[in-house]
Every structure is written in C-alpha cells, then in structure tokens.
Amino acid sequence: MPWSAPFEDPIVLPDGRKLLTLKDAADYITKLPKKESDLPEWQTAIEVLLLCSRGGPTMMARIGGMKALNRGVERVFNPDRKETHWGKPKLKRDQ
C-alpha cells in the first residue's frame, strides 16, 4: 500500500488540521520534538504506520495515531446522561 493511501476517517489534530493519508501522518510524526516522539505511544504509532505502509489496513495506523494524540485524556463517567430505555419488555397482557 503506498504512502498516499487515505485513512477511512481523517485524524483531527488538536489545532484543527486533519491528517488524511499515511504520508500526512508520517510527516506529522517526524516533525514532533524528540522528547515527545520517544514516548511509547508515539513509538507504537510509528511502528503501526510502517506496517500499514507495507500493506496493512489503514485503520490500524489511525487507531495508533489517535491513541498517541489522546494519551493524556482521561475518560470520565457522566452520571447525568439520559437513562437508556432498555429493560424488560412489556407484554400486552401486563399492560
């Protein structure tokens, strides 16, 4: 697969720019400061990007990039969310 292979969904960067292809992602990663690119999350993203450039699915590279970009984001449970409507189905005889 060539470096011009597009992602199925673009990677949106924190500054609003989008990475559309494997080459865009590779260019972005190579411009990172050494201290940041040496982090394990970015090293994994680099490895997956290289694998995808040799024929793997681009979704793997997208996931690696997203995990590296969002490495400091903590997912928080929101108890105020709307309750789901799931539960026991009501039968006609019970109405």
C-alpha positions as CSV (number, residue, x, y, z in Angstrom):
1,M,0.0,0.0,0.0
2,P,1.5,3.4,-0.9
3,W,2.1,6.2,1.5
4,S,-0.7,8.1,-0.4
5,A,-3.3,5.7,1.0
6,P,-6.1,7.6,2.7
7,F,-7.5,7.0,6.1
8,E,-11.1,5.8,6.2
9,D,-11.7,8.7,8.7
10,P,-9.2,11.5,8.9
11,I,-7.3,12.1,12.1
12,V,-8.2,15.6,13.5
13,L,-5.3,17.2,15.3
14,P,-5.8,19.4,18.4
15,D,-5.2,22.6,16.3
16,G,-8.0,21.6,13.8
17,R,-5.8,20.3,11.0
18,K,-6.6,16.9,9.5
19,L,-4.3,14.0,8.6
20,L,-5.8,12.5,5.5
21,T,-3.2,10.0,4.3
22,L,-0.4,7.8,5.7
23,K,2.1,10.4,4.4
24,D,0.4,13.2,6.3
25,A,0.6,11.2,9.5
26,A,4.3,10.3,8.8
27,D,5.1,14.0,8.2
28,Y,3.4,15.0,11.4
29,I,5.2,12.4,13.5
30,T,8.6,13.2,12.0
31,K,8.1,16.9,13.0
32,L,7.4,16.1,16.6
33,P,10.1,17.0,19.2
34,K,12.4,14.1,20.0
35,K,11.3,14.1,23.7
36,E,7.6,13.6,22.6
37,S,8.3,11.1,19.7
38,D,10.3,8.9,22.1
39,L,7.2,8.3,24.2
40,P,5.9,4.7,24.0
41,E,2.5,5.7,22.5
42,W,4.3,7.5,19.6
43,Q,6.7,4.7,19.1
44,T,3.8,2.3,18.7
45,A,2.1,4.7,16.3
46,I,5.3,4.8,14.2
47,E,5.5,1.0,14.1
48,V,1.9,0.6,13.1
49,L,2.3,3.3,10.4
50,L,5.3,1.5,8.9
51,L,3.3,-1.8,9.0
52,C,0.4,-0.2,7.2
53,S,2.6,1.3,4.6
54,R,3.7,-2.2,3.7
55,G,0.1,-3.4,3.2
56,G,-1.8,-3.4,6.4
57,P,-5.2,-1.8,6.9
58,T,-5.0,2.0,7.4
59,M,-7.4,1.7,10.3
60,M,-4.6,0.3,12.4
61,A,-2.5,3.4,11.8
62,R,-5.4,5.7,12.5
63,I,-6.0,3.9,15.9
64,G,-2.3,4.2,16.8
65,G,-2.3,7.9,16.0
66,M,-5.4,8.6,17.9
67,K,-4.2,6.7,21.0
68,A,-0.9,8.7,20.9
69,L,-2.7,12.0,20.4
70,N,-5.2,11.3,23.3
71,R,-2.7,9.7,25.7
72,G,-3.3,12.3,28.4
73,V,-7.1,12.4,28.1
74,E,-8.9,10.6,30.9
75,R,-12.4,9.2,30.2
76,V,-14.8,10.2,32.8
77,F,-18.2,8.6,33.5
78,N,-21.1,11.1,33.3
79,P,-23.9,10.0,35.6
80,D,-26.2,12.8,34.3
81,R,-26.6,11.1,31.0
82,K,-30.0,10.1,29.8
83,E,-31.2,6.7,31.1
84,T,-31.5,4.0,28.4
85,H,-34.9,2.6,27.6
86,W,-33.6,-0.9,27.8
87,G,-35.2,-3.2,30.3
88,K,-37.8,-5.9,30.5
89,P,-40.1,-5.7,27.5
90,K,-43.7,-5.1,28.4
91,L,-46.1,-7.7,27.2
92,K,-49.6,-6.8,26.1
93,R,-51.1,-8.9,29.0
94,D,-49.1,-6.9,31.6
95,Q,-50.5,-3.5,30.5
